[in-house]
Protein backbone atom coordinates (compact mmCIF):
# COMPACT_ATOMS: atom_id res chain seq x y z
CA UNK A 1 0.00 0.00 0.00
CA UNK A 2 2.85 2.38 0.81
CA UNK A 3 4.45 1.65 -2.57
CA UNK A 4 1.28 2.81 -4.31
CA UNK A 5 1.09 5.98 -2.22
CA UNK A 6 4.78 6.66 -2.88
CA UNK A 7 4.28 6.15 -6.63
CA UNK A 8 1.38 8.64 -6.66
CA UNK A 9 3.31 11.24 -4.66
CA UNK A 10 6.51 10.90 -6.70
CA UNK A 11 4.44 10.80 -9.91
CA UNK A 12 2.79 14.08 -8.95
CA UNK A 13 6.15 15.72 -8.20
CA UNK A 14 7.77 14.46 -11.42
CA UNK A 15 4.71 15.41 -13.50
CA UNK A 16 4.54 18.85 -11.92
CA UNK A 17 8.25 19.47 -12.56
CA UNK A 18 7.84 18.35 -16.17
CA UNK A 19 4.98 20.84 -16.60
CA UNK A 20 7.03 23.63 -15.04
CA UNK A 21 10.08 23.03 -17.25
CA UNK A 22 8.17 22.26 -20.46
CA UNK A 23 8.17 25.30 -22.78
CA UNK A 24 4.69 26.73 -23.08
CA UNK A 25 1.65 26.31 -20.91
CA UNK A 26 0.53 22.77 -20.05
CA UNK A 27 -2.96 22.67 -18.58
CA UNK A 28 -3.88 19.34 -17.01
CA UNK A 29 -5.69 18.25 -13.89
CA UNK A 30 -3.89 16.58 -10.99
CA UNK A 31 -4.79 13.06 -12.16
CA UNK A 32 -3.18 13.67 -15.55
CA UNK A 33 -0.17 15.20 -13.80
CA UNK A 34 0.27 12.05 -11.70
CA UNK A 35 -0.12 9.82 -14.75
CA UNK A 36 2.45 11.88 -16.68
CA UNK A 37 4.90 11.61 -13.80
CA UNK A 38 4.45 7.87 -13.36
CA UNK A 39 4.61 7.30 -17.12
CA UNK A 40 7.74 9.43 -17.41
CA UNK A 41 9.37 7.51 -14.60
CA UNK A 42 8.51 4.19 -16.20
CA UNK A 43 9.74 5.37 -19.61
CA UNK A 44 13.03 6.68 -18.22
CA UNK A 45 13.49 3.66 -15.94
CA UNK A 46 13.01 1.23 -18.80
CA UNK A 47 15.48 3.04 -21.03
CA UNK A 48 18.15 3.56 -18.35
CA UNK A 49 17.83 0.06 -16.86
CA UNK A 50 18.40 -1.52 -20.24
CA UNK A 51 21.61 0.46 -20.69
CA UNK A 52 23.13 0.18 -17.21
CA UNK A 53 25.00 -2.82 -15.83
CA UNK A 54 23.15 -2.67 -12.47
CA UNK A 55 19.73 -3.17 -14.01
CA UNK A 56 16.54 -2.01 -12.37
CA UNK A 57 17.57 -2.40 -8.70
CA UNK A 58 19.85 0.62 -8.40
CA UNK A 59 17.73 2.77 -6.08
CA UNK A 60 17.11 6.52 -6.27
CA UNK A 61 19.65 8.80 -7.92
CA UNK A 62 19.75 12.37 -9.13
CA UNK A 63 20.28 11.20 -12.69
CA UNK A 64 17.24 8.93 -12.42
CA UNK A 65 15.09 11.78 -11.15
CA UNK A 66 16.25 14.02 -14.01
CA UNK A 67 15.58 11.21 -16.49
CA UNK A 68 12.07 10.81 -15.05
CA UNK A 69 11.31 14.50 -15.58
CA UNK A 70 12.70 14.32 -19.11
CA UNK A 71 10.59 11.22 -19.77
CA UNK A 72 7.47 13.03 -18.57
CA UNK A 73 8.36 15.98 -20.80
CA UNK A 74 8.67 13.58 -23.73
CA UNK A 75 5.18 12.26 -22.92
CA UNK A 76 3.84 15.83 -22.87
CA UNK A 77 5.42 16.38 -26.30
CA UNK A 78 3.91 13.16 -27.67
CA UNK A 79 0.54 13.93 -26.07
CA UNK A 80 0.44 17.36 -27.69
CA UNK A 81 1.31 15.94 -31.10
CA UNK A 82 -1.45 13.32 -30.83
CA UNK A 83 -3.97 15.80 -29.41
CA UNK A 84 -4.35 14.17 -25.99
CA UNK A 85 -3.11 17.22 -24.07
C-alpha positions in Angstrom: 0.0 0.0 0.0 2.8 2.4 0.8 4.4 1.6 -2.6 1.3 2.8 -4.3 1.1 6.0 -2.2 4.8 6.7 -2.9 4.3 6.1 -6.6 1.4 8.6 -6.7 3.3 11.2 -4.7 6.5 10.9 -6.7 4.4 10.8 -9.9 2.8 14.1 -9.0 6.1 15.7 -8.2 7.8 14.5 -11.4 4.7 15.4 -13.5 4.5 18.8 -11.9 8.3 19.5 -12.6 7.8 18.4 -16.2 5.0 20.8 -16.6 7.0 23.6 -15.0 10.1 23.0 -17.2 8.2 22.3 -20.5 8.2 25.3 -22.8 4.7 26.7 -23.1 1.7 26.3 -20.9 0.5 22.8 -20.0 -3.0 22.7 -18.6 -3.9 19.3 -17.0 -5.7 18.3 -13.9 -3.9 16.6 -11.0 -4.8 13.1 -12.2 -3.2 13.7 -15.5 -0.2 15.2 -13.8 0.3 12.0 -11.7 -0.1 9.8 -14.7 2.4 11.9 -16.7 4.9 11.6 -13.8 4.4 7.9 -13.4 4.6 7.3 -17.1 7.7 9.4 -17.4 9.4 7.5 -14.6 8.5 4.2 -16.2 9.7 5.4 -19.6 13.0 6.7 -18.2 13.5 3.7 -15.9 13.0 1.2 -18.8 15.5 3.0 -21.0 18.2 3.6 -18.4 17.8 0.1 -16.9 18.4 -1.5 -20.2 21.6 0.5 -20.7 23.1 0.2 -17.2 25.0 -2.8 -15.8 23.2 -2.7 -12.5 19.7 -3.2 -14.0 16.5 -2.0 -12.4 17.6 -2.4 -8.7 19.9 0.6 -8.4 17.7 2.8 -6.1 17.1 6.5 -6.3 19.7 8.8 -7.9 19.8 12.4 -9.1 20.3 11.2 -12.7 17.2 8.9 -12.4 15.1 11.8 -11.2 16.2 14.0 -14.0 15.6 11.2 -16.5 12.1 10.8 -15.1 11.3 14.5 -15.6 12.7 14.3 -19.1 10.6 11.2 -19.8 7.5 13.0 -18.6 8.4 16.0 -20.8 8.7 13.6 -23.7 5.2 12.3 -22.9 3.8 15.8 -22.9 5.4 16.4 -26.3 3.9 13.2 -27.7 0.5 13.9 -26.1 0.4 17.4 -27.7 1.3 15.9 -31.1 -1.5 13.3 -30.8 -4.0 15.8 -29.4 -4.3 14.2 -26.0 -3.1 17.2 -24.1 
